[in-house]
Amino acid sequence: MDHIVTVQDAVTAFADFMEPTAAELDAVEQELPLILAEVDLLNAQIVTLDRVPNELDKRRIRRAHNRVLAARRDLANRPAGVSLPGGAA
């Protein structure tokens, strides 16, 4: 018979060292406009799940999609190593 033991100590032993670094937080902050634009698009799409989209819904989705594309473009065209003002760290 095999004994089942917990690995909780092994899993959480390094929890203090698993915090995000300043560079990782800065990367998330630089991607925040894209993340927020994608959330807006998702919210606009969720509204139309249980009904047929009307003209206002279609316009809202189209505008949210355009904001996502603009945020992706801005993120892709940002030079490497450039941080946004008011950044973390």
N, CA, C and O of each residue as an XYZ file, in Angstrom:
356
protein
N       0.837     -1.175      0.000
C       0.000      0.000      0.000
C       0.883      1.240      0.000
O       1.788      1.370      0.824
N       0.612      2.143     -0.928
C       1.371      3.386     -1.001
C       0.707      4.440     -0.131
O      -0.518      4.558     -0.088
N       1.532      5.192      0.550
C       1.017      6.262      1.388
C       0.921      7.548      0.568
O       1.817      7.881     -0.207
N      -0.165      8.245      0.755
C      -0.348      9.525      0.077
C       0.107     10.619      1.034
O      -0.415     10.747      2.142
N       1.069     11.389      0.602
C       1.578     12.475      1.438
C       1.318     13.793      0.722
O       1.189     13.839     -0.501
N       1.246     14.830      1.482
C       1.012     16.139      0.889
C       2.329     16.748      0.450
O       3.378     16.509      1.048
N       2.252     17.522     -0.583
C       3.430     18.241     -1.061
C       3.247     19.737     -0.832
O       3.865     20.560     -1.508
N       2.402     20.072      0.115
C       2.116     21.475      0.381
C       3.374     22.237      0.755
O       3.590     23.350      0.275
N       4.215     21.646      1.616
C       5.438     22.342      2.012
C       6.356     22.568      0.822
O       6.969     23.629      0.707
N       6.457     21.601     -0.050
C       7.319     21.747     -1.214
C       6.760     22.775     -2.198
O       7.519     23.479     -2.863
N       5.452     22.856     -2.285
C       4.841     23.797     -3.233
C       4.934     25.221     -2.724
O       5.234     26.135     -3.492
N       4.682     25.424     -1.448
C       4.644     26.782     -0.909
C       5.960     27.228     -0.294
O       6.050     28.344      0.218
N       6.975     26.387     -0.334
C       8.243     26.754      0.282
C       8.875     27.952     -0.419
O       9.592     28.724      0.218
N       8.628     28.121     -1.702
C       9.248     29.198     -2.455
C       8.268     30.323     -2.773
O       8.525     31.122     -3.675
N       7.170     30.401     -2.063
C       6.145     31.398     -2.350
C       6.670     32.815     -2.194
O       6.266     33.701     -2.948
N       7.563     33.054     -1.231
C       8.105     34.400     -1.038
C       8.946     34.851     -2.230
O       9.056     36.047     -2.499
N       9.530     33.907     -2.933
C      10.401     34.256     -4.051
C       9.655     34.307     -5.379
O      10.253     34.602     -6.414
N       8.361     34.025     -5.359
C       7.609     33.956     -6.598
C       6.843     35.243     -6.896
O       5.948     35.245     -7.742
N       7.175     36.314     -6.226
C       6.539     37.605     -6.491
C       7.008     38.123     -7.847
O       8.136     37.845     -8.254
N       6.164     38.868     -8.549
C       6.594     39.416     -9.840
C       7.708     40.445     -9.641
O       7.721     41.202     -8.671
N       8.619     40.444    -10.573
C       9.723     41.396    -10.518
C       9.249     42.761    -10.999
O       8.154     42.892    -11.546
N      10.070     43.757    -10.793
C       9.739     45.102    -11.256
C       9.611     45.137    -12.779
O       8.761     45.847    -13.316
N      10.441     44.382    -13.462
C      10.373     44.337    -14.930
C       9.073     43.701    -15.401
O       8.476     44.161    -16.374
N       8.627     42.647    -14.719
C       7.371     42.002    -15.090
C       6.182     42.923    -14.833
O       5.256     42.984    -15.642
N       6.203     43.636    -13.715
C       5.136     44.590    -13.430
C       5.118     45.717    -14.449
O       4.050     46.179    -14.850
N       6.296     46.162    -14.867
C       6.381     47.216    -15.881
C       5.835     46.731    -17.220
O       5.169     47.482    -17.932
N       6.118     45.479    -17.558
C       5.603     44.917    -18.813
C       4.082     44.833    -18.789
O       3.427     45.125    -19.790
N       3.520     44.438    -17.653
C       2.059     44.375    -17.525
C       1.474     45.771    -17.634
O       0.441     45.968    -18.274
N       2.132     46.741    -17.008
C       1.628     48.112    -17.069
C       1.665     48.663    -18.490
O       0.772     49.411    -18.888
N       2.687     48.299    -19.253
C       2.750     48.754    -20.647
C       1.666     48.112    -21.492
O       1.206     48.717    -22.460
N       1.247     46.908    -21.151
C       0.205     46.214    -21.894
C      -1.193     46.531    -21.380
O      -2.177     46.048    -21.939
N      -1.297     47.333    -20.328
C      -2.592     47.615    -19.712
C      -3.599     48.245    -20.673
O      -4.766     47.855    -20.632
N      -3.225     49.199    -21.541
C      -4.226     49.729    -22.483
C      -4.822     48.644    -23.383
O      -6.018     48.666    -23.674
N      -4.003     47.712    -23.816
C      -4.504     46.610    -24.640
C      -5.418     45.709    -23.821
O      -6.464     45.282    -24.310
N      -5.041     45.420    -22.600
C      -5.857     44.563    -21.742
C      -7.222     45.197    -21.504
O      -8.247     44.520    -21.591
N      -7.240     46.483    -21.208
C      -8.507     47.175    -20.963
C      -9.368     47.239    -22.222
O     -10.591     47.116    -22.145
N      -8.737     47.432    -23.380
C      -9.489     47.450    -24.637
C     -10.093     46.073    -24.923
O     -11.223     45.978    -25.402
N      -9.349     45.014    -24.633
C      -9.880     43.669    -24.839
C     -11.020     43.364    -23.874
O     -11.966     42.666    -24.237
N     -10.941     43.878    -22.655
C     -12.032     43.698    -21.694
C     -13.282     44.417    -22.188
O     -14.384     43.879    -22.080
N     -13.127     45.630    -22.731
C     -14.276     46.364    -23.274
C     -14.913     45.605    -24.435
O     -16.137     45.537    -24.543
N     -14.080     45.036    -25.301
C     -14.607     44.251    -26.424
C     -15.355     43.026    -25.906
O     -16.442     42.711    -26.391
N     -14.787     42.343    -24.936
C     -15.439     41.175    -24.374
C     -16.767     41.540    -23.727
O     -17.748     40.812    -23.881
N     -16.815     42.651    -23.008
C     -18.068     43.101    -22.403
C     -19.121     43.408    -23.462
O     -20.294     43.073    -23.293
N     -18.702     44.044    -24.552
C     -19.644     44.349    -25.628
C     -20.167     43.071    -26.275
O     -21.331     43.007    -26.671
N     -19.319     42.058    -26.383
C     -19.750     40.794    -26.967
C     -20.645     40.009    -26.012
O     -21.575     39.333    -26.452
N     -20.376     40.089    -24.728
C     -21.179     39.370    -23.741
C     -22.617     39.874    -23.737
O     -23.553     39.094    -23.563
N     -22.790     41.179    -23.929
C     -24.137     41.762    -23.924
C     -25.005     41.129    -25.005
O     -26.218     41.014    -24.836
N     -24.400     40.724    -26.100
C     -25.172     40.209    -27.227
C     -25.315     38.691    -27.226
O     -25.821     38.130    -28.197
N     -24.889     38.017    -26.176
C     -24.962     36.555    -26.174
C     -26.383     36.017    -26.159
O     -26.669     35.004    -26.797
N     -27.262     36.673    -25.448
C     -28.608     36.124    -25.293
C     -29.663     36.839    -26.129
O     -30.861     36.667    -25.907
N     -29.221     37.632    -27.078
C     -30.176     38.311    -27.957
C     -29.525     38.604    -29.299
O     -28.306     38.514    -29.447
N     -30.334     38.946    -30.248
C     -29.826     39.337    -31.556
C     -29.275     40.751    -31.444
O     -29.983     41.649    -30.987
N     -28.029     40.970    -31.850
C     -27.446     42.313    -31.718
C     -28.209     43.331    -32.571
O     -28.495     43.097    -33.745
N     -28.527     44.455    -31.951
C     -29.154     45.534    -32.712
C     -28.056     46.446    -33.257
O     -26.870     46.168    -33.081
N     -28.445     47.510    -33.907
C     -27.470     48.391    -34.549
C     -26.532     49.025    -33.523
O     -25.343     49.186    -33.796
N     -27.043     49.383    -32.361
C     -26.205     49.969    -31.316
C     -25.175     48.956    -30.812
O     -24.017     49.309    -30.587
N     -25.588     47.715    -30.635
C     -24.659     46.667    -30.203
C     -23.561     46.448    -31.240
O     -22.386     46.322    -30.897
N     -23.952     46.405    -32.498
C     -22.962     46.211    -33.565
C     -21.963     47.364    -33.589
O     -20.766     47.149    -33.780
N     -22.446     48.566    -33.398
C     -21.566     49.735    -33.383
C     -20.622     49.695    -32.180
O     -19.441     50.023    -32.294
N     -21.161     49.289    -31.023
C     -20.340     49.194    -29.815
C     -19.239     48.148    -29.992
O     -18.095     48.382    -29.601
N     -19.573     47.006    -30.574
C     -18.583     45.959    -30.809
C     -17.536     46.426    -31.814
O     -16.343     46.187    -31.629
N     -17.979     47.089    -32.871
C     -17.054     47.570    -33.891
C     -16.082     48.584    -33.309
O     -14.886     48.533    -33.596
N     -16.587     49.510    -32.487
C     -15.713     50.511    -31.869
C     -14.744     49.876    -30.887
O     -13.575     50.257    -30.833
N     -15.222     48.907    -30.109
C     -14.345     48.217    -29.167
C     -13.267     47.434    -29.911
O     -12.115     47.392    -29.478
N     -13.640     46.817    -31.027
C     -12.665     46.084    -31.836
C     -11.623     47.039    -32.407
O     -10.437     46.711    -32.443
N     -12.049     48.205    -32.847
C     -11.100     49.198    -33.354
C     -10.157     49.680    -32.264
O      -8.982     49.931    -32.532
N     -10.659     49.816    -31.022
C      -9.780     50.204    -29.910
C      -8.753     49.121    -29.617
O      -7.606     49.428    -29.292
N      -9.152     47.851    -29.728
C      -8.205     46.749    -29.533
C      -7.123     46.799    -30.600
O      -5.939     46.662    -30.293
N      -7.518     46.993    -31.837
C      -6.531     47.066    -32.919
C      -5.584     48.241    -32.735
O      -4.383     48.111    -32.972
N      -6.111     49.390    -32.314
C      -5.262     50.562    -32.087
C      -4.299     50.325    -30.920
O      -3.139     50.731    -30.983
N      -4.768     49.679    -29.872
C      -3.894     49.391    -28.734
C      -2.803     48.393    -29.122
O      -1.658     48.523    -28.689
N      -3.157     47.399    -29.937
C      -2.147     46.448    -30.412
C      -1.122     47.149    -31.288
O       0.075     46.885    -31.181
N      -1.588     48.041    -32.154
C      -0.676     48.778    -33.012
C       0.274     49.628    -32.181
O       1.481     49.637    -32.425
N      -0.271     50.346    -31.194
C       0.560     51.195    -30.350
C       1.575     50.382    -29.567
O       2.721     50.802    -29.404
N       1.161     49.224    -29.083
C       2.068     48.365    -28.329
C       3.160     47.804    -29.230
O       4.318     47.721    -28.819
N       2.809     47.423    -30.439
C       3.793     46.867    -31.365
C       4.767     47.929    -31.865
O       5.925     47.616    -32.144
N       4.323     49.169    -31.982
C       5.179     50.234    -32.500
C       5.992     50.934    -31.424
O       6.794     51.814    -31.734
N       5.801     50.562    -30.174
C       6.572     51.178    -29.080
C       7.996     50.661    -29.135
O       8.211     49.451    -29.213
N       8.979     51.562    -29.097
C      10.379     51.106    -29.105
C      10.694     50.311    -27.845
O      10.123     50.563    -26.784
N      11.579     49.378    -27.962
C      11.965     48.537    -26.819
C      12.677     49.391    -25.778
O      13.478     50.263    -26.115
N      12.382     49.135    -24.529
C      13.045     49.847    -23.445
C      12.398     51.160    -23.061
O      12.858     51.812    -22.124
N      11.356     51.567    -23.746
C      10.678     52.815    -23.428
C       9.558     52.505    -22.445
O       8.728     51.630    -22.691
N       9.542     53.222    -21.342
C       8.497     53.000    -20.353
C       7.524     54.162    -20.370
O       7.851     55.265    -20.808
N       6.346     53.898    -19.896
C       5.314     54.922    -19.837
C       5.522     55.809    -18.604
O       6.078     55.341    -17.610
N       5.099     57.052    -18.641
C       5.220     57.898    -17.450
C       4.333     57.374    -16.332
O       3.252     56.834    -16.567
N       4.827     57.549    -15.097
C       4.057     57.092    -13.954
C       4.105     55.600    -13.765
O       3.219     55.027    -13.130
N       5.128     54.951    -14.308
C       5.233     53.507    -14.246
C       5.617     52.995    -12.881
O       6.155     53.720    -12.044
N       5.331     51.740    -12.680
C       5.731     51.096    -11.428
C       7.229     50.843    -11.454
O       7.810     50.591    -12.510
N       7.831     50.911    -10.310
C       9.262     50.683    -10.131
C      10.008     51.740    -10.827
O      11.239     51.742    -10.806
